[in-house]
Amino acid sequence: GIVGEADENGEDYYLWTYKKLEIGYNGNRIVDVNLTSEGKVKLVPNTKIQMSYSVKWKKSDVKFEDRFDKYLDPSFFQHRIHWFSIFNSFMMVIFLVGLVSMILMRTLRKDYARYSKEEEMDDMDRDLGDEYGWKQVHGDVFRPSSHPLIFSSLIGSGCQIFAVSLIVIVVAMIEDLYTERGSMLSTAIFVYAATSPVNGYFGGSLYARQGGRRWIKQMFIGAFLIPAMVCGTAFFINFIAIYYHASRAIPFGTMVAVCCICFFVILPLNLVGTILGRNLSGQPNFPCRVNAVPRPIPEKKWFMEPAVIVCLGGILPFGSIFIEMYFIFTSFWAYKIYYVYGFMMLVLVILCIVTVCVTIVCTYFLLNAEDYRWQWTSFLSAASTAIYVYMYSFYYYFFKTKMYGLFQTSFYFGYMAVFSTALGIMCGAIGYMGTSAFVRKIYTNVKID
């Protein structure tokens, strides 16, 4: 309810001293509450002010299951721009899938025809011929990435975040999680702990395929990468909240409980996943043999450099989700309730398709320029979506919210950094997994001496 107000000049301040509560009930359940503030009294220093309230109970026909309907804002989500953004994203998906299909079918067919023609030439003709393109790096394309330990941990964490997002959205579509405070967070923590084997499986198997030896260290880093980031940020913000005596401060018992979940649930399940991953898909069964000596990377145009590809790679995935980001931000940082999880699932699917298509196109251009450093490039070009989301959060903070002060600012940007990083790791993992399948596919069909 309204505590008080200032007059038009801003000189005098008034306090509402009488609170009138009307509570609607159906059977033994409360289904709605209305609060009216009355009794405006001018604030004067050193005076006592009498506060009072009244409660009126009234029967209501609203069912307990439908009690939230009056607080939901259908006009907010049935906005024309919401449907337009989904349609726009679908057009982008069709365009990108068409582009990737064209690369796979037309360009690669032409490349295969040229390469099979080269097979029939003698050595002299081949030496004089115009040899370039992605086939030339077949001996280096499956070379282990630089820093394989960190890379495999990031991929494992990204796959886990994707699994958590998918399951939580499905649960939110089936159950009305918005009706109970904290139910979304509790569900996310439970699902994150339960899906730890996914992290271990994908991270451990990738590390084994890249010839990594220190698998226990990789497992620890993979298991604690996301929890350490989230808990570190939360603890930092918590100290500021305690200093300000804010109700947002997390109790010490809750911190201990989260640490116990990390050590006694997440770590053992991650170990199980890592062992399964190493044993079931840890063999480096690449279509091409890796050369002993790395091939030198030729000079190329500036826009084909991995750094430029990384910066540009996140624009289209961000463009496909940024309208939905506005609604999610508004429900998280303002008073709106987010309840259209079907839309969110649709946007997640669109994001995955766009991310995979964009990273495949970027990787194809990179390999055509005879640059075989595609692993980190595919991961980072997809993960750069997070940079654009975080930049958008700055715009949202300054133009859409009325937050101010150290506590609100640190709270907002701290948790937005966690959200953006998690989104970036998820997109990076999706981009890498799609590109990995693409690279394996194109090099499987190449005839190599």
Backbone torsions as a table, in degrees:
resi	resn	phi	psi	omega
1	GLY	NA	171.8	-179.4
2	ILE	-80.1	128.8	-180.0
3	VAL	-81.1	-46.6	-178.5
4	GLY	-169.4	-172.8	178.5
5	GLU	-157.3	162.2	176.4
6	ALA	-103.6	157.3	176.7
7	ASP	-78.7	178.4	-174.0
8	GLU	-62.0	-34.0	-179.3
9	ASN	-79.2	-18.1	-177.6
10	GLY	77.9	15.5	-178.5
11	GLU	-94.7	-41.9	-178.4
12	ASP	-105.7	144.9	-180.0
13	TYR	-121.4	142.9	-177.0
14	TYR	-124.7	149.7	179.5
15	LEU	-118.8	136.6	174.1
16	TRP	-84.8	118.1	-170.7
17	THR	-101.4	-12.0	-176.1
18	TYR	-120.4	122.4	-179.8
19	LYS	-109.3	124.8	-178.2
20	LYS	-111.8	114.7	-177.8
21	LEU	-104.5	128.0	172.5
22	GLU	-115.9	114.9	-174.3
23	ILE	-110.0	120.3	177.6
24	GLY	-93.1	136.1	-179.9
25	TYR	-133.1	149.5	176.5
26	ASN	-129.5	105.8	-173.3
27	GLY	70.1	-126.2	179.0
28	ASN	-104.7	22.9	-178.4
29	ARG	-121.0	137.6	173.1
30	ILE	-82.0	129.0	-176.9
31	VAL	-115.1	-19.7	171.2
32	ASP	-160.4	152.5	179.5
33	VAL	-132.6	130.6	174.5
34	ASN	-117.8	133.0	180.0
35	LEU	-117.4	125.5	176.7
36	THR	-118.1	132.2	178.8
37	SER	-102.0	128.8	-179.2
38	GLU	-137.4	-179.7	175.9
39	GLY	70.7	67.1	-177.7
40	LYS	-77.2	123.2	-178.7
41	VAL	-124.1	134.4	-179.8
42	LYS	-72.5	136.9	179.5
43	LEU	-81.1	122.6	177.3
44	VAL	-127.4	136.0	-179.5
45	PRO	-58.9	146.2	174.8
46	ASN	59.7	37.1	173.9
47	THR	-124.9	146.2	176.8
48	LYS	-86.7	139.0	179.8
49	ILE	-119.3	126.9	178.7
50	GLN	-80.7	125.3	176.8
51	MET	-106.2	143.3	179.1
52	SER	-146.9	160.8	177.0
53	TYR	-149.0	160.5	174.6
54	SER	-137.1	150.3	-179.3
55	VAL	-123.3	127.9	178.1
56	LYS	-122.5	123.7	179.3
57	TRP	-97.0	136.1	177.9
58	LYS	-142.4	145.3	178.9
59	LYS	-70.7	145.4	-179.0
60	SER	-133.2	147.2	178.3
61	ASP	-89.6	-3.4	-177.7
62	VAL	-69.1	129.5	177.2
63	LYS	-72.8	151.9	-178.2
64	PHE	-60.8	-36.1	-178.8
65	GLU	-67.2	-27.3	-175.8
66	ASP	-99.1	12.3	-172.3
67	ARG	-64.7	-22.1	-177.0
68	PHE	-88.3	-10.2	-172.6
69	ASP	-59.0	-35.8	-178.0
70	LYS	-71.3	-21.0	-179.4
71	TYR	-91.9	-18.2	177.3
72	LEU	-74.0	153.9	-174.0
73	ASP	-122.5	83.7	-175.7
74	PRO	-59.9	-35.1	-178.2
75	SER	-63.6	-27.9	179.7
76	PHE	-65.6	-39.0	-177.2
77	PHE	-95.3	-20.3	178.7
78	GLN	-87.4	15.6	177.2
79	HIS	-59.9	141.2	-177.7
80	ARG	-59.7	-32.3	-177.0
81	ILE	-65.8	-28.3	179.2
82	HIS	-65.1	-48.8	178.6
83	TRP	-66.9	-38.1	179.5
84	PHE	-62.3	-40.4	-179.4
85	SER	-65.0	-39.7	178.4
86	ILE	-64.8	-44.6	179.4
87	PHE	-62.3	-43.0	178.7
88	ASN	-60.1	-43.1	179.3
89	SER	-65.6	-38.4	178.3
90	PHE	-64.1	-39.6	176.9
91	MET	-61.2	-40.3	178.1
92	MET	-63.3	-41.5	179.3
93	VAL	-61.9	-47.3	-179.1
94	ILE	-61.2	-42.8	179.8
95	PHE	-61.9	-46.9	-176.6
96	LEU	-69.7	-41.0	177.5
97	VAL	-62.8	-40.0	176.4
98	GLY	-61.7	-41.9	-179.6
99	LEU	-63.9	-45.4	179.4
100	VAL	-65.4	-40.6	178.4
101	SER	-61.7	-39.9	179.5
102	MET	-63.7	-42.4	177.7
103	ILE	-61.3	-47.8	-176.5
104	LEU	-64.8	-43.9	-172.5
105	MET	-85.2	-50.8	-171.3
106	ARG	-84.5	-56.5	-174.8
107	THR	-65.3	-46.3	-178.3
108	LEU	-66.6	-35.9	178.3
109	ARG	-61.9	-41.4	177.8
110	LYS	-63.1	-42.4	178.8
111	ASP	-62.9	-44.6	-179.9
112	TYR	-62.1	-40.9	179.3
113	ALA	-61.8	-42.5	-179.6
114	ARG	-66.2	-42.7	-178.5
115	TYR	-68.2	-38.5	178.6
116	SER	-68.6	-30.9	175.5
117	LYS	-66.4	-38.9	178.9
118	GLU	-64.5	-31.4	179.4
119	GLU	-61.0	-33.5	-177.0
120	GLU	-80.7	-15.5	179.5
121	MET	-73.3	157.1	171.7
122	ASP	-83.0	173.0	-174.6
123	ASP	-58.8	-36.5	-177.6
124	MET	-64.0	-48.2	-179.8
125	ASP	-62.1	-39.3	-177.2
126	ARG	-66.6	-38.8	179.0
127	ASP	-65.1	-36.4	-179.7
128	LEU	-80.8	-20.1	-175.4
129	GLY	-71.0	168.9	-177.5
130	ASP	-88.4	90.3	-176.9
131	GLU	-96.8	117.8	177.2
132	TYR	-158.3	179.1	172.5
133	GLY	101.8	-171.5	-170.5
134	TRP	-72.8	-21.5	-178.7
135	LYS	-68.9	-27.2	-175.3
136	GLN	-64.7	-20.7	-177.4
137	VAL	-103.3	18.7	-176.7
138	HIS	-61.1	-25.7	-179.8
139	GLY	-82.0	-7.7	-178.1
140	ASP	-123.3	-11.0	-171.7
141	VAL	-66.7	-27.2	178.9
142	PHE	-101.7	18.0	174.9
143	ARG	-66.4	141.6	179.6
144	PRO	-56.8	144.8	179.5
145	SER	-69.3	160.1	173.2
146	SER	-69.3	146.2	-177.0
147	HIS	51.9	59.5	-175.6
148	PRO	-62.2	-27.7	-177.8
149	LEU	-65.0	-50.2	179.0
150	ILE	-66.7	-41.4	-176.9
151	PHE	-61.3	-48.7	-178.8
152	SER	-66.9	-33.9	177.4
153	SER	-65.1	-40.3	178.4
154	LEU	-65.7	-41.5	179.8
155	ILE	-65.3	-44.1	178.3
156	GLY	-60.6	-44.7	179.4
157	SER	-64.2	-40.4	179.1
158	GLY	-63.3	-41.4	177.7
159	CYS	-64.1	-38.0	178.7
160	GLN	-66.9	-43.9	179.3
161	ILE	-60.9	-39.7	177.8
162	PHE	-62.6	-44.5	178.7
163	ALA	-61.7	-43.1	179.2
164	VAL	-62.3	-47.0	-179.1
165	SER	-58.6	-45.3	-178.0
166	LEU	-62.6	-48.6	-176.6
167	ILE	-67.3	-43.8	-178.2
168	VAL	-64.1	-40.6	178.8
169	ILE	-65.4	-40.8	178.1
170	VAL	-62.7	-44.8	178.4
171	VAL	-62.3	-42.0	179.5
172	ALA	-65.7	-30.1	176.8
173	MET	-71.4	-36.6	-178.3
174	ILE	-80.6	-48.8	179.8
175	GLU	-102.2	145.8	176.9
176	ASP	-83.1	82.7	-175.6
177	LEU	-68.6	-20.5	-176.9
178	TYR	-73.0	-11.4	-175.5
179	THR	-78.5	-18.8	-179.9
180	GLU	-120.9	135.0	-178.1
181	ARG	-67.0	130.9	175.9
182	GLY	81.4	-2.6	-176.6
183	SER	-67.9	-34.8	178.8
184	MET	-64.7	-45.1	-179.9
185	LEU	-65.5	-43.5	179.2
186	SER	-61.0	-43.3	178.6
187	THR	-62.7	-44.0	-179.1
188	ALA	-62.2	-42.6	179.9
189	ILE	-64.7	-44.8	179.9
190	PHE	-62.0	-47.4	-178.5
191	VAL	-65.5	-38.4	178.8
192	TYR	-60.9	-45.7	179.4
193	ALA	-63.3	-41.7	-176.4
194	ALA	-70.1	-27.9	-177.4
195	THR	-94.0	13.5	178.9
196	SER	-57.3	-34.3	176.6
197	PRO	-59.0	-27.8	177.6
198	VAL	-62.3	-44.9	178.0
199	ASN	-59.2	-51.0	-179.0
200	GLY	-61.0	-41.5	-175.9
201	TYR	-64.5	-54.0	-175.7
202	PHE	-71.3	-40.8	179.0
203	GLY	-67.5	-46.2	-178.2
204	GLY	-65.7	-42.4	-178.6
205	SER	-67.9	-39.8	178.9
206	LEU	-65.5	-41.7	179.4
207	TYR	-63.2	-39.1	178.7
208	ALA	-67.1	-41.4	179.3
209	ARG	-64.8	-29.5	179.6
210	GLN	-87.3	7.4	174.7
211	GLY	79.7	22.3	179.7
212	GLY	-71.3	142.3	-177.8
213	ARG	-103.8	-33.9	-173.4
214	ARG	-89.7	66.5	-171.7
215	TRP	-71.1	-27.4	178.8
216	ILE	-68.7	-41.4	177.5
217	LYS	-62.9	-41.6	179.0
218	GLN	-61.8	-40.3	-179.1
219	MET	-63.9	-43.6	179.3
220	PHE	-63.0	-45.5	-179.9
221	ILE	-63.5	-44.2	179.1
222	GLY	-61.6	-40.8	-177.2
223	ALA	-69.4	-37.6	-171.6
224	PHE	-104.7	1.6	-177.0
225	LEU	-61.0	-55.6	-179.0
226	ILE	-72.6	-49.0	178.5
227	PRO	-56.3	-39.3	-179.8
228	ALA	-65.4	-40.5	179.4
229	MET	-65.5	-46.9	-178.4
230	VAL	-66.5	-49.1	-177.2
231	CYS	-66.4	-38.8	179.4
232	GLY	-60.7	-45.6	178.7
233	THR	-66.0	-44.2	-178.6
234	ALA	-62.9	-40.9	-179.9
235	PHE	-66.4	-40.0	178.9
236	PHE	-61.9	-47.5	179.4
237	ILE	-65.2	-33.7	-178.9
238	ASN	-62.9	-38.2	177.9
239	PHE	-62.3	-40.0	177.7
240	ILE	-66.8	-40.1	179.7
241	ALA	-63.7	-39.6	178.5
242	ILE	-65.6	-40.3	179.3
243	TYR	-61.0	-39.3	-179.6
244	TYR	-87.1	1.7	-176.9
245	HIS	54.6	41.4	-176.7
246	ALA	-85.2	152.7	178.6
247	SER	-72.3	-12.3	178.9
248	ARG	-75.2	-9.6	-178.5
249	ALA	-61.2	133.4	-179.2
250	ILE	-84.6	130.6	178.4
251	PRO	-63.3	152.1	-178.0
252	PHE	-61.0	-37.6	-179.9
253	GLY	-60.3	-37.9	178.9
254	THR	-65.7	-40.5	177.7
255	MET	-60.5	-44.6	179.5
256	VAL	-62.7	-41.7	179.6
257	ALA	-61.3	-42.9	179.6
258	VAL	-64.3	-42.0	177.8
259	CYS	-62.2	-40.2	178.4
260	CYS	-63.9	-39.8	177.5
261	ILE	-60.6	-42.6	-179.9
262	CYS	-60.2	-46.5	-173.1
263	PHE	-82.8	-33.8	-171.8
264	PHE	-105.7	-8.8	177.4
265	VAL	-120.6	-56.6	-174.0
266	ILE	-64.8	-46.8	-176.2
267	LEU	-63.8	-49.8	178.9
268	PRO	-61.0	-40.8	179.7
269	LEU	-67.1	-35.1	176.6
270	ASN	-64.4	-38.9	177.9
271	LEU	-61.5	-44.8	178.7
272	VAL	-59.4	-46.7	179.6
273	GLY	-62.2	-41.4	-179.7
274	THR	-63.0	-44.6	-179.9
275	ILE	-63.7	-43.4	177.6
276	LEU	-62.5	-44.5	-179.0
277	GLY	-62.1	-43.9	-179.0
278	ARG	-65.2	-37.2	-176.1
279	ASN	-84.2	-33.8	-175.4
280	LEU	-88.9	-39.4	-177.2
281	SER	-138.1	37.0	-179.0
282	GLY	-96.0	1.6	-178.7
283	GLN	-84.4	131.3	-178.7
284	PRO	-78.4	69.2	-177.9
285	ASN	-85.2	69.3	-177.9
286	PHE	-81.8	149.2	178.9
287	PRO	-67.3	-26.1	-177.5
288	CYS	-119.8	148.0	176.1
289	ARG	-76.8	141.0	-179.9
290	VAL	-88.0	128.9	179.5
291	ASN	-67.5	150.0	-180.0
292	ALA	-68.9	-37.5	-177.7
293	VAL	-107.8	127.8	179.6
294	PRO	-64.3	140.5	179.0
295	ARG	-76.9	138.1	176.6
296	PRO	-65.7	141.9	-179.4
297	ILE	-89.8	121.1	-177.5
298	PRO	-71.4	160.6	176.0
299	GLU	-69.3	145.9	-179.5
300	LYS	-141.4	173.4	-179.3
301	LYS	-64.3	154.9	-173.9
302	TRP	-59.4	-34.7	-176.6
303	PHE	-78.0	-4.6	175.7
304	MET	-97.5	-0.2	178.4
305	GLU	-69.0	143.1	-179.5
306	PRO	-54.3	-37.0	-178.5
307	ALA	-62.2	-40.0	179.6
308	VAL	-70.5	-41.7	178.8
309	ILE	-61.3	-40.4	179.3
310	VAL	-61.9	-45.0	-178.3
311	CYS	-65.4	-38.9	-176.2
312	LEU	-83.5	-21.8	-173.9
313	GLY	-62.8	-28.1	-175.1
314	GLY	-88.3	-6.4	-174.0
315	ILE	-66.9	-48.6	-177.4
316	LEU	-67.3	-45.5	175.4
317	PRO	-58.2	-39.8	177.8
318	PHE	-65.2	-40.4	178.6
319	GLY	-60.6	-29.2	-178.7
320	SER	-80.0	-16.1	-176.1
321	ILE	-120.0	-6.6	-166.3
322	PHE	-69.6	-26.1	175.5
323	ILE	-66.1	-43.1	178.9
324	GLU	-65.9	-32.6	177.0
325	MET	-58.2	-38.4	179.9
326	TYR	-60.5	-45.8	-179.0
327	PHE	-66.8	-38.9	179.5
328	ILE	-67.1	-44.3	178.7
329	PHE	-60.5	-43.5	-177.8
330	THR	-64.6	-36.3	178.9
331	SER	-73.7	-29.4	-177.1
332	PHE	-84.0	-40.2	-173.9
333	TRP	-105.6	-9.3	178.0
334	ALA	-121.9	-161.9	-171.1
335	TYR	-93.3	-4.1	-178.3
336	LYS	-71.1	151.3	176.7
337	ILE	-105.7	125.9	179.3
338	TYR	-87.4	123.2	-178.2
339	TYR	-138.8	1.9	-178.0
340	VAL	-94.8	69.2	-175.5
341	TYR	-73.4	-17.7	173.0
342	GLY	-63.5	-42.0	174.9
343	PHE	-60.2	-43.5	-177.8
344	MET	-63.0	-39.9	177.5
345	MET	-62.5	-43.2	178.7
346	LEU	-60.3	-43.9	-179.7
347	VAL	-65.8	-37.9	177.8
348	LEU	-62.9	-43.3	178.8
349	VAL	-63.1	-44.9	178.7
350	ILE	-61.3	-44.0	179.2
351	LEU	-58.3	-44.2	-179.3
352	CYS	-62.6	-46.4	-178.0
353	ILE	-64.4	-46.4	-179.1
354	VAL	-62.3	-44.1	-179.0
355	THR	-60.8	-47.5	-179.1
356	VAL	-63.0	-45.4	-178.6
357	CYS	-62.5	-44.8	-178.6
358	VAL	-63.2	-44.7	-178.2
359	THR	-68.9	-32.8	176.7
360	ILE	-64.7	-45.9	179.5
361	VAL	-62.0	-45.9	179.5
362	CYS	-60.0	-43.9	-178.6
363	THR	-66.3	-39.6	179.1
364	TYR	-61.0	-44.6	178.4
365	PHE	-64.3	-38.5	-180.0
366	LEU	-64.8	-45.1	-179.8
367	LEU	-68.3	-33.8	177.5
368	ASN	-65.4	-28.9	176.0
369	ALA	-83.6	12.2	177.8
370	GLU	60.7	35.2	174.8
371	ASP	-111.2	114.6	-173.3
372	TYR	-94.1	9.0	-178.8
373	ARG	-84.9	59.1	-171.9
374	TRP	-86.6	-21.9	-173.8
375	GLN	-63.0	-58.2	-179.4
376	TRP	-66.4	-35.5	-179.2
377	THR	-63.5	-44.3	179.8
378	SER	-65.3	-39.5	179.7
379	PHE	-66.2	-49.9	-174.2
380	LEU	-72.4	-33.0	179.4
381	SER	-66.4	-35.2	175.4
382	ALA	-75.4	-39.5	-177.9
383	ALA	-68.7	-20.9	-178.4
384	SER	-65.7	-11.1	171.4
385	THR	-53.2	-37.6	-177.8
386	ALA	-61.8	-34.7	-179.7
387	ILE	-64.5	-41.4	-180.0
388	TYR	-69.5	-36.2	177.1
389	VAL	-64.3	-41.9	-179.1
390	TYR	-68.5	-37.6	175.7
391	MET	-63.6	-38.6	176.8
392	TYR	-64.3	-34.2	179.3
393	SER	-64.7	-30.9	174.6
394	PHE	-64.1	-47.0	178.3
395	TYR	-59.0	-44.8	-177.3
396	TYR	-63.0	-40.8	-178.1
397	TYR	-62.7	-47.1	-173.5
398	PHE	-80.0	-27.1	-173.9
399	PHE	-112.3	-16.2	-175.6
400	LYS	-118.1	-13.2	178.8
401	THR	-118.2	166.4	176.6
402	LYS	-117.5	34.3	-179.4
403	MET	-76.6	151.7	176.5
404	TYR	-158.3	168.7	176.8
405	GLY	86.7	161.8	-176.1
406	LEU	-62.1	-46.3	-173.7
407	PHE	-64.5	-50.1	-178.7
408	GLN	-64.7	-40.5	-179.2
409	THR	-65.3	-47.2	179.9
410	SER	-65.9	-37.9	178.6
411	PHE	-61.7	-47.8	-177.9
412	TYR	-65.2	-56.3	-174.0
413	PHE	-72.2	-28.4	176.0
414	GLY	-63.6	-52.6	-178.0
415	TYR	-73.0	-28.7	175.3
416	MET	-68.4	-34.3	176.3
417	ALA	-64.6	-42.2	178.2
418	VAL	-63.5	-46.7	-179.3
419	PHE	-61.0	-46.5	-178.1
420	SER	-64.8	-42.1	-179.8
421	THR	-63.9	-44.4	179.1
422	ALA	-62.2	-41.9	178.0
423	LEU	-63.3	-41.6	179.3
424	GLY	-63.1	-43.8	179.6
425	ILE	-64.2	-40.7	178.9
426	MET	-63.6	-49.3	179.6
427	CYS	-61.4	-41.0	178.7
428	GLY	-59.9	-44.4	179.7
429	ALA	-65.4	-41.7	178.9
430	ILE	-63.0	-45.7	179.4
431	GLY	-60.6	-43.9	-179.4
432	TYR	-65.5	-44.8	-176.4
433	MET	-63.1	-42.0	178.5
434	GLY	-65.7	-43.0	-179.1
435	THR	-67.9	-37.4	178.8
436	SER	-60.1	-43.5	178.1
437	ALA	-64.4	-38.8	179.3
438	PHE	-64.4	-47.7	-178.4
439	VAL	-62.8	-44.9	178.3
440	ARG	-60.0	-40.1	-177.8
441	LYS	-65.3	-47.3	-174.8
442	ILE	-70.9	-32.1	-178.8
443	TYR	-84.9	-13.6	176.0
444	THR	-69.6	-34.7	-174.8
445	ASN	-87.9	-0.9	-177.9
446	VAL	-88.4	132.9	175.8
447	LYS	-81.8	120.4	-178.0
448	ILE	-119.8	135.4	-179.2
449	ASP	-63.3	NA	NA
